[in-house]
């Protein structure tokens, strides 16, 4: 085991990945993608690793590109923490919509267009 002198930290691994989900308070899942050759056929295969990461300030959102650093065990699965946000996600905040909202915007066979008022039928004698 290497012993670090007081005031000096040992070298820690860093990874760059994208926030895949917010799994709880101060916790995110970061996906780190990499390419590796297939052991038999030598075709390059896309792989990914999911890291459970500690986000102390709750400042990351899904889609952010972040740099994470290895740290001591913080929980059963969390062994990494967010160092910095390299690039913010370009998506807007997601807002849940209902079926009625969709039906009002997209005309279908079951809904009548609201822009054309129906003509009143002539009274019969």
Beta strands, then each sheet from edge to edge (+ up, - down):
strand 1: 14-24
strand 2: 27-37
strand 3: 44-54
strand 4: 65-70
strand 5: 80-87
sheet 1: 1+ 2- 3+ 5+ 4- 1+
end
